Every structure is written in C-alpha cells, then in structure tokens.
Amino acid sequence: MQKLLFNDRESVRCRAIFIGEKLDLRALEQTDYLAREPLMVSAGQQGCAVLFDYGAIVMFDIDPIEEVSFLAHLKPLTVNEFDNPETEEAILNLTAGGVGQATNGVIYVQDFSTSCLQIVADVLAKSAVLAHYELGTAAVFDRLEPVASELQTSTNGNRWGKELLRQLGSTLAIQHKIVGRVEIIDKPELLWDLPEFDRLHRRLEDEYEIQERHTTLERKLQLISTTAETVIELLQHKTSLRVEWYVVALIVVEIVLSLIDLFLKVT
C-alpha cells in the first residue's frame, strides 16, 4: 500500500550518495520502515531515505546536519566506505502535467507517494553509481597511458606485465559491480507491481542518460580489457619465443661439446 508523504509541501529536496561498495540492510529491515524493495525508512525530523544494498542512499527533505547524523548511523553497516562519495542532487516539484521531466536539477512528479519517491531514488542512485565508475574507468585509462606510450617506442614491455594485470583486474571488478550488483540497466522490481510508474521511470532514465552512460562505460571497459589482454598475450608470446631460443642454444652447445669430445677422442 502506498503512503503519501510531505502532504503540506509543493517541493522536496533530494540527494543521492554512493557511500560504499555495499550496505548491510538486514538490521534495518527488522525495524519500522515506510516501504520495501527498495527499503525506505524515516530519517531526520520529517524526511526519509531510500537505501540500496549496493551502497547508495537517496535522502528526501533531510538538512545537512541531519544528513551527517544519518550517515554516521549507517557507518557500521557500510562495507568499504568511499573517501569521496559521488552525489546527485535534485528538487522534486509537484505538477499536474509533464511528469518525469527534469530540467536544471528539478524533477516534476505527480505526488510524493512512497512508490514515486522509490522510482526517483532508483534513477538518482544509479546516476551516482555511474558517476563513480566513470571516474574509476578514466583513472584506469590514465594508468594505462604510459604503458601504451612505452610500447609504441620500445619492444621491452616486460616490466608492465604486473601493471596490466592489475588494471585488467580493476576493469573486471567494475564490470562485476555495475552488472551483477547494481544491475544498472534492469527495471526496478517495483514497476512489475505498479506499471503506472513505468512512464516516470523511463523519462527519468532518459533525462539522466542512464542507458547511454552504461553503454559508453561498457565499451570503455571492454576496450581496456581487450587492450590489456592483447598486450599480455604478446608478452607471453615473447617469453615463449625467448624460451624456445634458449632451448635451441642449449642444443647447439650440446652438439658443439659432443663434436669437441668426438674430435678429442679421434686425435
């Protein structure tokens, strides 16, 4: 059953924060909550928050002091907290028409029901998550740039083997998180029960370019993976060739020694 919140308000401030790699919500699920899947709880004096187990929180009508207190309360439940978490902010305005439009950080909604806020939270949380991993992917590109530069001018790329493996591992970790844990491109389960919110969700996804950003991120990650794997294979091939030459050299040495031994016996 949907609940209406902020009955005396025409607009509500909201803020999404991607605070860590995971949130353990089991304890909160045993307390009083406003809604489930995703979990929504009261926060601050009059506000509320939607929490996602992949580490994102979206707060509604919570002032900065209340936010600090609320985040401190969640700290023990946060796994691998980020030092500089990505955020996404917006103002929700009630409107009779144009539902789902977002301009200059203002989102227009038909009501402040728990379901409506959960839909908004889903998109804002995913936008913050994408921003985090977009920065992470850019950092991987920066670390790979000196590798590419040296490989252009030198055939000696052996010392970069470990670095390439590290960056390949970082790339695979990002892919696992955005696909397996966050499920960026999947519709929230709430829409299966409340299809009337599908239009709102689709319009917000378009406004925040969720699908496009996810596709771009996937392409960059695939490029990093392919590049790293190709270079690693080349390095392994060079190592294999070097071993083959060592074997040939040993055989030649053995033949020479045998000939010398034979020559000494004859003489």
Buried (B, 14 or more C-beta within 10 A) or exposed (E): EEEEBBEEEEBBBBBBBBBBBBBEBEEBEEEEBBBEEBBBBBBBEBBBBBBBBBBBBBBBBBEEEBBEEBBEEBEEBBEEBBEEBBBBEBBBBBBEEEBBBBEEEEBBBBBBBBBBBBBBBBBBBBBBBBBBBBEBBEEBBEBBEEBEEBBEEEEEBEEBBEBBEEBBEBBBEBBEBBBEBBEBBEEBEBBEEBEEBBEBBBBBBBBBEBEEBBEBBBEBBEBBBEBBEEBBEEBEEBEEEEEEEEEEEEEEEEEEEEEEEEEEEEE
